[in-house]
């Protein structure tokens, strides 16, 4: 395999510009869930967008499979294919690495609170991992009666 490197992050959204350049909006490591009247919190998805770049050598002509696996705090895993058995196209310059730019909107159901992981795999091998937190909105958390501060999210 001619895999070189991979980078990934979690954000709110990614804009795909006319010239092919991606603009990443609001890199986030914590999403909060606020219950709405009459709607169970599990029915309100967290608006997560996953962005990754996977690079291969310029001479790589193999077909690759790229998957994402969401791992919840309990260890429950959900794998999802992103590219299946595809060749990564050559760059505009012959020596330039071949790059797969992945923009995956993946609303995550609020089934568990805590640290979640997203694992990026190429041909079954883990190449990158990132984390994010799903937390209850500060307005829904019990507060000490003497705490006069307004709730904040970081």
Biotite code that builds the C-alpha atoms (Angstrom):
import biotite.structure as struc

atoms = struc.array([
    struc.Atom([0.000, 0.000, 0.000], chain_id="A", res_id=1, res_name="UNK", atom_name="CA", element="C"),
    struc.Atom([1.312, 3.438, -0.854], chain_id="A", res_id=2, res_name="UNK", atom_name="CA", element="C"),
    struc.Atom([-0.407, 5.185, 2.060], chain_id="A", res_id=3, res_name="UNK", atom_name="CA", element="C"),
    struc.Atom([1.481, 8.290, 3.225], chain_id="A", res_id=4, res_name="UNK", atom_name="CA", element="C"),
    struc.Atom([-0.574, 10.172, 5.829], chain_id="A", res_id=5, res_name="UNK", atom_name="CA", element="C"),
    struc.Atom([-4.021, 11.148, 7.093], chain_id="A", res_id=6, res_name="UNK", atom_name="CA", element="C"),
    struc.Atom([-5.453, 14.106, 8.984], chain_id="A", res_id=7, res_name="UNK", atom_name="CA", element="C"),
    struc.Atom([-8.938, 14.440, 10.418], chain_id="A", res_id=8, res_name="UNK", atom_name="CA", element="C"),
    struc.Atom([-11.074, 16.727, 12.521], chain_id="A", res_id=9, res_name="UNK", atom_name="CA", element="C"),
    struc.Atom([-14.643, 17.344, 13.643], chain_id="A", res_id=10, res_name="UNK", atom_name="CA", element="C"),
    struc.Atom([-16.414, 20.577, 12.761], chain_id="A", res_id=11, res_name="UNK", atom_name="CA", element="C"),
    struc.Atom([-19.907, 21.983, 12.301], chain_id="A", res_id=12, res_name="UNK", atom_name="CA", element="C"),
    struc.Atom([-19.693, 22.175, 8.505], chain_id="A", res_id=13, res_name="UNK", atom_name="CA", element="C"),
    struc.Atom([-17.407, 22.409, 5.488], chain_id="A", res_id=14, res_name="UNK", atom_name="CA", element="C"),
    struc.Atom([-17.925, 24.654, 2.491], chain_id="A", res_id=15, res_name="UNK", atom_name="CA", element="C"),
    struc.Atom([-16.774, 23.302, -0.860], chain_id="A", res_id=16, res_name="UNK", atom_name="CA", element="C"),
    struc.Atom([-15.512, 26.316, -2.818], chain_id="A", res_id=17, res_name="UNK", atom_name="CA", element="C"),
    struc.Atom([-15.829, 26.617, -6.616], chain_id="A", res_id=18, res_name="UNK", atom_name="CA", element="C"),
    struc.Atom([-12.069, 26.140, -7.007], chain_id="A", res_id=19, res_name="UNK", atom_name="CA", element="C"),
    struc.Atom([-12.203, 22.841, -5.082], chain_id="A", res_id=20, res_name="UNK", atom_name="CA", element="C"),
    struc.Atom([-10.726, 24.256, -1.871], chain_id="A", res_id=21, res_name="UNK", atom_name="CA", element="C"),
    struc.Atom([-12.509, 23.333, 1.365], chain_id="A", res_id=22, res_name="UNK", atom_name="CA", element="C"),
    struc.Atom([-13.345, 25.895, 4.034], chain_id="A", res_id=23, res_name="UNK", atom_name="CA", element="C"),
    struc.Atom([-13.779, 24.372, 7.479], chain_id="A", res_id=24, res_name="UNK", atom_name="CA", element="C"),
    struc.Atom([-16.356, 26.140, 9.658], chain_id="A", res_id=25, res_name="UNK", atom_name="CA", element="C"),
    struc.Atom([-16.240, 26.011, 13.463], chain_id="A", res_id=26, res_name="UNK", atom_name="CA", element="C"),
    struc.Atom([-13.833, 23.297, 14.529], chain_id="A", res_id=27, res_name="UNK", atom_name="CA", element="C"),
    struc.Atom([-15.575, 21.829, 17.558], chain_id="A", res_id=28, res_name="UNK", atom_name="CA", element="C"),
    struc.Atom([-14.668, 19.328, 20.250], chain_id="A", res_id=29, res_name="UNK", atom_name="CA", element="C"),
    struc.Atom([-17.910, 19.485, 22.237], chain_id="A", res_id=30, res_name="UNK", atom_name="CA", element="C"),
    struc.Atom([-21.533, 19.412, 21.109], chain_id="A", res_id=31, res_name="UNK", atom_name="CA", element="C"),
    struc.Atom([-24.360, 20.059, 23.563], chain_id="A", res_id=32, res_name="UNK", atom_name="CA", element="C"),
    struc.Atom([-27.837, 18.594, 23.415], chain_id="A", res_id=33, res_name="UNK", atom_name="CA", element="C"),
    struc.Atom([-30.852, 20.519, 24.658], chain_id="A", res_id=34, res_name="UNK", atom_name="CA", element="C"),
    struc.Atom([-34.116, 18.624, 25.149], chain_id="A", res_id=35, res_name="UNK", atom_name="CA", element="C"),
    struc.Atom([-37.099, 20.087, 23.289], chain_id="A", res_id=36, res_name="UNK", atom_name="CA", element="C"),
    struc.Atom([-40.663, 19.834, 24.626], chain_id="A", res_id=37, res_name="UNK", atom_name="CA", element="C"),
    struc.Atom([-42.299, 16.608, 23.490], chain_id="A", res_id=38, res_name="UNK", atom_name="CA", element="C"),
    struc.Atom([-39.213, 15.312, 21.657], chain_id="A", res_id=39, res_name="UNK", atom_name="CA", element="C"),
    struc.Atom([-36.956, 12.693, 23.255], chain_id="A", res_id=40, res_name="UNK", atom_name="CA", element="C"),
    struc.Atom([-33.337, 13.834, 23.391], chain_id="A", res_id=41, res_name="UNK", atom_name="CA", element="C"),
    struc.Atom([-32.328, 10.694, 21.437], chain_id="A", res_id=42, res_name="UNK", atom_name="CA", element="C"),
    struc.Atom([-34.329, 12.021, 18.461], chain_id="A", res_id=43, res_name="UNK", atom_name="CA", element="C"),
    struc.Atom([-32.259, 15.212, 18.249], chain_id="A", res_id=44, res_name="UNK", atom_name="CA", element="C"),
    struc.Atom([-29.041, 14.524, 16.323], chain_id="A", res_id=45, res_name="UNK", atom_name="CA", element="C"),
    struc.Atom([-25.803, 16.404, 16.993], chain_id="A", res_id=46, res_name="UNK", atom_name="CA", element="C"),
    struc.Atom([-24.836, 18.207, 13.730], chain_id="A", res_id=47, res_name="UNK", atom_name="CA", element="C"),
    struc.Atom([-21.376, 16.728, 13.274], chain_id="A", res_id=48, res_name="UNK", atom_name="CA", element="C"),
    struc.Atom([-19.284, 17.064, 10.143], chain_id="A", res_id=49, res_name="UNK", atom_name="CA", element="C"),
    struc.Atom([-16.114, 14.994, 9.710], chain_id="A", res_id=50, res_name="UNK", atom_name="CA", element="C"),
    struc.Atom([-13.288, 16.283, 7.499], chain_id="A", res_id=51, res_name="UNK", atom_name="CA", element="C"),
    struc.Atom([-10.260, 14.226, 6.502], chain_id="A", res_id=52, res_name="UNK", atom_name="CA", element="C"),
    struc.Atom([-7.444, 14.203, 3.984], chain_id="A", res_id=53, res_name="UNK", atom_name="CA", element="C"),
    struc.Atom([-5.838, 10.859, 3.133], chain_id="A", res_id=54, res_name="UNK", atom_name="CA", element="C"),
    struc.Atom([-2.652, 10.940, 1.051], chain_id="A", res_id=55, res_name="UNK", atom_name="CA", element="C"),
    struc.Atom([-1.057, 8.246, -1.092], chain_id="A", res_id=56, res_name="UNK", atom_name="CA", element="C"),
    struc.Atom([2.165, 8.290, -3.093], chain_id="A", res_id=57, res_name="UNK", atom_name="CA", element="C"),
    struc.Atom([1.937, 9.740, -6.598], chain_id="A", res_id=58, res_name="UNK", atom_name="CA", element="C"),
    struc.Atom([2.600, 6.335, -8.175], chain_id="A", res_id=59, res_name="UNK", atom_name="CA", element="C"),
    struc.Atom([-0.171, 4.556, -6.248], chain_id="A", res_id=60, res_name="UNK", atom_name="CA", element="C"),
    struc.Atom([-2.657, 2.989, -8.659], chain_id="A", res_id=61, res_name="UNK", atom_name="CA", element="C"),
    struc.Atom([-4.291, 0.564, -6.227], chain_id="A", res_id=62, res_name="UNK", atom_name="CA", element="C"),
    struc.Atom([-7.965, 0.651, -5.325], chain_id="A", res_id=63, res_name="UNK", atom_name="CA", element="C"),
    struc.Atom([-8.670, 1.524, -1.695], chain_id="A", res_id=64, res_name="UNK", atom_name="CA", element="C"),
    struc.Atom([-11.532, 1.250, 0.761], chain_id="A", res_id=65, res_name="UNK", atom_name="CA", element="C"),
    struc.Atom([-11.929, 3.997, 3.362], chain_id="A", res_id=66, res_name="UNK", atom_name="CA", element="C"),
    struc.Atom([-14.269, 3.645, 6.343], chain_id="A", res_id=67, res_name="UNK", atom_name="CA", element="C"),
    struc.Atom([-15.265, 5.646, 9.404], chain_id="A", res_id=68, res_name="UNK", atom_name="CA", element="C"),
    struc.Atom([-16.130, 4.000, 12.690], chain_id="A", res_id=69, res_name="UNK", atom_name="CA", element="C"),
    struc.Atom([-18.038, 5.877, 15.390], chain_id="A", res_id=70, res_name="UNK", atom_name="CA", element="C"),
    struc.Atom([-17.198, 4.525, 18.850], chain_id="A", res_id=71, res_name="UNK", atom_name="CA", element="C"),
    struc.Atom([-19.502, 5.600, 21.658], chain_id="A", res_id=72, res_name="UNK", atom_name="CA", element="C"),
    struc.Atom([-18.402, 5.915, 25.318], chain_id="A", res_id=73, res_name="UNK", atom_name="CA", element="C"),
    struc.Atom([-19.897, 2.463, 26.046], chain_id="A", res_id=74, res_name="UNK", atom_name="CA", element="C"),
    struc.Atom([-17.716, 0.908, 23.319], chain_id="A", res_id=75, res_name="UNK", atom_name="CA", element="C"),
    struc.Atom([-20.618, 0.442, 20.879], chain_id="A", res_id=76, res_name="UNK", atom_name="CA", element="C"),
    struc.Atom([-19.230, 0.728, 17.325], chain_id="A", res_id=77, res_name="UNK", atom_name="CA", element="C"),
    struc.Atom([-20.891, 1.733, 14.065], chain_id="A", res_id=78, res_name="UNK", atom_name="CA", element="C"),
    struc.Atom([-18.783, 1.440, 10.901], chain_id="A", res_id=79, res_name="UNK", atom_name="CA", element="C"),
    struc.Atom([-19.693, 3.267, 7.721], chain_id="A", res_id=80, res_name="UNK", atom_name="CA", element="C"),
    struc.Atom([-17.975, 2.993, 4.316], chain_id="A", res_id=81, res_name="UNK", atom_name="CA", element="C"),
    struc.Atom([-16.924, 6.289, 2.718], chain_id="A", res_id=82, res_name="UNK", atom_name="CA", element="C"),
    struc.Atom([-15.076, 5.030, -0.375], chain_id="A", res_id=83, res_name="UNK", atom_name="CA", element="C"),
    struc.Atom([-15.289, 1.422, -1.513], chain_id="A", res_id=84, res_name="UNK", atom_name="CA", element="C"),
    struc.Atom([-12.710, -0.147, -3.806], chain_id="A", res_id=85, res_name="UNK", atom_name="CA", element="C"),
    struc.Atom([-11.785, 3.096, -5.581], chain_id="A", res_id=86, res_name="UNK", atom_name="CA", element="C"),
    struc.Atom([-8.564, 4.399, -7.070], chain_id="A", res_id=87, res_name="UNK", atom_name="CA", element="C"),
    struc.Atom([-7.531, 7.817, -5.776], chain_id="A", res_id=88, res_name="UNK", atom_name="CA", element="C"),
    struc.Atom([-7.046, 10.191, -8.726], chain_id="A", res_id=89, res_name="UNK", atom_name="CA", element="C"),
    struc.Atom([-3.626, 11.620, -9.565], chain_id="A", res_id=90, res_name="UNK", atom_name="CA", element="C"),
    struc.Atom([-2.916, 15.243, -8.678], chain_id="A", res_id=91, res_name="UNK", atom_name="CA", element="C"),
    struc.Atom([-2.422, 18.089, -11.143], chain_id="A", res_id=92, res_name="UNK", atom_name="CA", element="C"),
    struc.Atom([1.351, 17.837, -10.783], chain_id="A", res_id=93, res_name="UNK", atom_name="CA", element="C"),
    struc.Atom([2.832, 14.370, -11.518], chain_id="A", res_id=94, res_name="UNK", atom_name="CA", element="C"),
    struc.Atom([4.950, 14.200, -8.311], chain_id="A", res_id=95, res_name="UNK", atom_name="CA", element="C"),
    struc.Atom([2.113, 15.450, -6.120], chain_id="A", res_id=96, res_name="UNK", atom_name="CA", element="C"),
    struc.Atom([0.677, 12.865, -3.696], chain_id="A", res_id=97, res_name="UNK", atom_name="CA", element="C"),
    struc.Atom([-2.758, 11.500, -4.533], chain_id="A", res_id=98, res_name="UNK", atom_name="CA", element="C"),
    struc.Atom([-5.280, 12.865, -2.047], chain_id="A", res_id=99, res_name="UNK", atom_name="CA", element="C"),
    struc.Atom([-8.734, 11.782, -0.987], chain_id="A", res_id=100, res_name="UNK", atom_name="CA", element="C"),
    struc.Atom([-10.605, 14.701, 0.583], chain_id="A", res_id=101, res_name="UNK", atom_name="CA", element="C"),
    struc.Atom([-13.460, 13.364, 2.713], chain_id="A", res_id=102, res_name="UNK", atom_name="CA", element="C"),
    struc.Atom([-16.317, 15.559, 3.879], chain_id="A", res_id=103, res_name="UNK", atom_name="CA", element="C"),
    struc.Atom([-18.884, 13.487, 5.740], chain_id="A", res_id=104, res_name="UNK", atom_name="CA", element="C"),
    struc.Atom([-21.956, 14.982, 7.367], chain_id="A", res_id=105, res_name="UNK", atom_name="CA", element="C"),
    struc.Atom([-22.784, 12.525, 10.090], chain_id="A", res_id=106, res_name="UNK", atom_name="CA", element="C"),
    struc.Atom([-25.535, 13.617, 12.458], chain_id="A", res_id=107, res_name="UNK", atom_name="CA", element="C"),
    struc.Atom([-24.972, 11.585, 15.611], chain_id="A", res_id=108, res_name="UNK", atom_name="CA", element="C"),
    struc.Atom([-28.001, 10.474, 17.608], chain_id="A", res_id=109, res_name="UNK", atom_name="CA", element="C"),
    struc.Atom([-27.707, 11.501, 21.247], chain_id="A", res_id=110, res_name="UNK", atom_name="CA", element="C"),
    struc.Atom([-27.820, 7.990, 22.719], chain_id="A", res_id=111, res_name="UNK", atom_name="CA", element="C"),
    struc.Atom([-24.943, 8.496, 25.146], chain_id="A", res_id=112, res_name="UNK", atom_name="CA", element="C"),
    struc.Atom([-23.180, 11.458, 26.677], chain_id="A", res_id=113, res_name="UNK", atom_name="CA", element="C"),
    struc.Atom([-19.404, 11.554, 26.983], chain_id="A", res_id=114, res_name="UNK", atom_name="CA", element="C"),
    struc.Atom([-16.336, 11.152, 24.802], chain_id="A", res_id=115, res_name="UNK", atom_name="CA", element="C"),
    struc.Atom([-16.991, 9.679, 21.360], chain_id="A", res_id=116, res_name="UNK", atom_name="CA", element="C"),
    struc.Atom([-14.310, 8.627, 18.878], chain_id="A", res_id=117, res_name="UNK", atom_name="CA", element="C"),
    struc.Atom([-14.206, 8.560, 15.096], chain_id="A", res_id=118, res_name="UNK", atom_name="CA", element="C"),
    struc.Atom([-11.688, 6.144, 13.604], chain_id="A", res_id=119, res_name="UNK", atom_name="CA", element="C"),
    struc.Atom([-10.552, 6.537, 10.007], chain_id="A", res_id=120, res_name="UNK", atom_name="CA", element="C"),
    struc.Atom([-9.431, 3.296, 8.336], chain_id="A", res_id=121, res_name="UNK", atom_name="CA", element="C"),
    struc.Atom([-7.796, 2.718, 4.962], chain_id="A", res_id=122, res_name="UNK", atom_name="CA", element="C"),
    struc.Atom([-8.027, -0.852, 3.683], chain_id="A", res_id=123, res_name="UNK", atom_name="CA", element="C"),
    struc.Atom([-8.946, -2.032, 7.196], chain_id="A", res_id=124, res_name="UNK", atom_name="CA", element="C"),
    struc.Atom([-6.003, -0.311, 8.932], chain_id="A", res_id=125, res_name="UNK", atom_name="CA", element="C"),
    struc.Atom([-6.504, 2.574, 11.352], chain_id="A", res_id=126, res_name="UNK", atom_name="CA", element="C"),
    struc.Atom([-4.744, 5.677, 10.013], chain_id="A", res_id=127, res_name="UNK", atom_name="CA", element="C"),
    struc.Atom([-6.261, 8.461, 12.147], chain_id="A", res_id=128, res_name="UNK", atom_name="CA", element="C"),
    struc.Atom([-8.566, 9.001, 15.111], chain_id="A", res_id=129, res_name="UNK", atom_name="CA", element="C"),
    struc.Atom([-10.283, 12.023, 16.565], chain_id="A", res_id=130, res_name="UNK", atom_name="CA", element="C"),
    struc.Atom([-12.585, 12.636, 19.526], chain_id="A", res_id=131, res_name="UNK", atom_name="CA", element="C"),
    struc.Atom([-15.558, 14.798, 20.384], chain_id="A", res_id=132, res_name="UNK", atom_name="CA", element="C"),
    struc.Atom([-17.801, 15.133, 23.423], chain_id="A", res_id=133, res_name="UNK", atom_name="CA", element="C"),
    struc.Atom([-21.590, 14.976, 23.505], chain_id="A", res_id=134, res_name="UNK", atom_name="CA", element="C"),
    struc.Atom([-22.795, 16.780, 26.627], chain_id="A", res_id=135, res_name="UNK", atom_name="CA", element="C"),
    struc.Atom([-26.074, 17.888, 28.108], chain_id="A", res_id=136, res_name="UNK", atom_name="CA", element="C"),
    struc.Atom([-26.754, 21.565, 27.602], chain_id="A", res_id=137, res_name="UNK", atom_name="CA", element="C"),
    struc.Atom([-25.687, 23.562, 30.680], chain_id="A", res_id=138, res_name="UNK", atom_name="CA", element="C"),
    struc.Atom([-29.298, 24.711, 31.080], chain_id="A", res_id=139, res_name="UNK", atom_name="CA", element="C"),
    struc.Atom([-30.351, 21.100, 31.727], chain_id="A", res_id=140, res_name="UNK", atom_name="CA", element="C"),
    struc.Atom([-27.708, 20.317, 34.347], chain_id="A", res_id=141, res_name="UNK", atom_name="CA", element="C"),
    struc.Atom([-28.605, 20.657, 38.025], chain_id="A", res_id=142, res_name="UNK", atom_name="CA", element="C"),
    struc.Atom([-26.809, 23.634, 39.556], chain_id="A", res_id=143, res_name="UNK", atom_name="CA", element="C"),
    struc.Atom([-25.917, 24.535, 43.072], chain_id="A", res_id=144, res_name="UNK", atom_name="CA", element="C"),
    struc.Atom([-28.444, 27.099, 44.367], chain_id="A", res_id=145, res_name="UNK", atom_name="CA", element="C"),
    struc.Atom([-25.557, 29.414, 45.304], chain_id="A", res_id=146, res_name="UNK", atom_name="CA", element="C"),
    struc.Atom([-24.103, 29.345, 41.762], chain_id="A", res_id=147, res_name="UNK", atom_name="CA", element="C"),
    struc.Atom([-25.107, 32.692, 40.204], chain_id="A", res_id=148, res_name="UNK", atom_name="CA", element="C"),
    struc.Atom([-22.947, 32.361, 37.049], chain_id="A", res_id=149, res_name="UNK", atom_name="CA", element="C"),
    struc.Atom([-24.610, 32.015, 33.693], chain_id="A", res_id=150, res_name="UNK", atom_name="CA", element="C"),
    struc.Atom([-24.004, 28.670, 31.982], chain_id="A", res_id=151, res_name="UNK", atom_name="CA", element="C"),
    struc.Atom([-21.112, 28.515, 29.541], chain_id="A", res_id=152, res_name="UNK", atom_name="CA", element="C"),
    struc.Atom([-20.022, 26.028, 26.916], chain_id="A", res_id=153, res_name="UNK", atom_name="CA", element="C"),
    struc.Atom([-16.391, 25.522, 26.002], chain_id="A", res_id=154, res_name="UNK", atom_name="CA", element="C"),
])
